[in-house]
C-alpha cells in the first residue's frame, strides 16, 4: 500500500481561524420573488449555512379573479316613439328582460346573448 508524502508549506499571512469558522457557520437568509404577476406571486426564502442549503420555503399567493355568472339589471330605453323601463336577469352569456313601454302602453319581453367580452 502506498504511503502518502506530506509536504508542509508555510502560511503566507496571519490567519484568524476563529473568524473563518464563524463565517462558515453563519446563517445567511435570502428572499427572492420568482414570479410577480397581477394574480400570482411566488417567493423563495432560503437559509444557507456551512456551504449548504439548510432550509427553503416556497410561498405561492394565487388570487383567482372573480367571475360573475349571474346578474340582475334594471334599465330604461328612450326613443322617439317609446319609453321602456325594463328589468333583466343574466345567466352566463344569456340575458332575459321584461319591461313596460309607457309611450305605447304595452308590455315587452327581450332575450339577448353576449357575443364578445372584453
C-alpha positions as CSV (number, residue, x, y, z in Angstrom):
1,X,0.0,0.0,0.0
2,X,1.5,3.4,-1.0
3,X,2.3,5.9,1.8
4,X,1.3,9.5,1.1
5,X,4.0,12.1,1.2
6,X,3.1,15.1,3.2
7,X,4.7,18.4,2.4
8,X,4.3,21.3,4.9
9,X,4.1,24.7,3.4
10,X,4.2,27.9,5.4
11,X,1.1,30.1,5.5
12,X,1.9,33.4,3.7
13,X,0.0,35.6,6.2
14,X,-1.6,35.6,9.6
15,X,-4.9,33.6,9.6
16,X,-7.8,34.1,12.0
17,X,-9.2,30.6,12.2
18,X,-12.0,31.6,14.6
19,X,-13.2,34.3,12.1
20,X,-13.1,31.8,9.3
21,X,-15.1,29.2,11.2
22,X,-17.6,31.9,12.4
23,X,-18.2,33.0,8.9
24,X,-18.5,29.4,7.7
25,X,-21.3,28.6,10.2
26,X,-23.1,31.9,10.0
27,X,-26.7,31.7,8.6
28,X,-27.5,33.7,5.6
29,X,-31.1,34.4,4.8
30,X,-32.1,35.1,1.1
31,X,-35.5,36.2,-0.1
32,X,-36.3,36.3,-3.8
33,X,-39.5,36.9,-5.8
34,X,-39.5,34.4,-8.7
35,X,-42.9,35.3,-10.3
36,X,-44.7,38.6,-10.0
37,X,-48.0,38.9,-11.9
38,X,-51.3,40.5,-11.0
39,X,-52.9,37.2,-9.9
40,X,-49.8,35.2,-9.0
41,X,-46.8,35.8,-6.7
42,X,-44.1,33.1,-6.0
43,X,-41.4,33.8,-3.4
44,X,-38.4,31.7,-2.3
45,X,-36.8,32.1,1.2
46,X,-33.5,30.2,1.5
47,X,-31.2,29.7,4.6
48,X,-27.6,28.9,3.7
49,X,-25.1,27.8,6.4
50,X,-21.9,25.7,6.2
51,X,-21.8,25.9,2.4
52,X,-25.1,24.2,2.0
53,X,-28.8,24.9,1.8
54,X,-30.2,24.5,5.3
55,X,-33.8,25.4,4.6
56,X,-36.1,26.5,1.8
57,X,-39.6,27.9,2.0
58,X,-41.7,28.5,-1.2
59,X,-44.7,30.9,-0.8
60,X,-47.4,30.9,-3.5
61,X,-50.1,33.6,-3.5
62,X,-52.7,33.0,-6.2
63,X,-55.8,35.1,-6.3
64,X,-58.3,33.7,-8.7
65,X,-60.2,36.5,-10.4
66,X,-63.9,36.6,-9.5
67,X,-66.1,35.7,-12.4
68,X,-69.7,36.6,-12.0
69,X,-72.0,34.3,-13.9
70,X,-75.4,35.8,-12.8
71,X,-76.6,39.4,-12.6
72,X,-79.8,41.4,-12.2
73,X,-80.2,44.5,-14.2
74,X,-82.5,47.5,-14.4
75,X,-82.6,49.7,-17.5
76,X,-84.5,52.3,-19.5
77,X,-84.8,52.8,-23.2
78,X,-85.9,56.2,-24.5
79,X,-86.7,56.9,-28.1
80,X,-88.9,58.9,-30.4
81,X,-91.8,56.5,-30.1
82,X,-91.0,54.6,-27.0
83,X,-90.2,54.9,-23.3
84,X,-89.4,51.5,-21.9
85,X,-88.5,50.6,-18.3
86,X,-87.1,47.1,-18.0
87,X,-85.6,44.6,-15.6
88,X,-83.4,41.7,-16.6
89,X,-81.7,38.6,-15.4
90,X,-78.3,37.4,-16.9
91,X,-77.0,33.9,-16.6
92,X,-73.6,33.3,-18.1
93,X,-74.0,34.9,-21.6
94,X,-77.8,35.0,-21.9
95,X,-80.0,37.8,-20.7
96,X,-83.8,37.7,-20.3
97,X,-85.5,41.1,-20.0
98,X,-89.1,42.2,-19.3
99,X,-90.5,45.6,-19.2
100,X,-93.2,48.1,-19.9
101,X,-93.4,50.7,-22.7
102,X,-95.1,53.8,-21.2
103,X,-95.5,55.5,-24.6
104,X,-97.2,52.7,-26.4
105,X,-98.8,51.3,-23.2
106,X,-97.6,47.7,-23.9
107,X,-95.5,45.1,-22.1
108,X,-92.3,43.9,-23.8
109,X,-90.0,40.8,-23.4
110,X,-86.5,40.5,-24.7
111,X,-83.7,37.9,-25.0
112,X,-80.1,38.6,-25.7
113,X,-76.7,36.8,-25.8
114,X,-73.2,38.2,-25.3
115,X,-71.1,37.7,-28.5
116,X,-67.8,39.2,-27.3
117,X,-66.5,40.1,-23.9
118,X,-63.5,42.3,-23.1
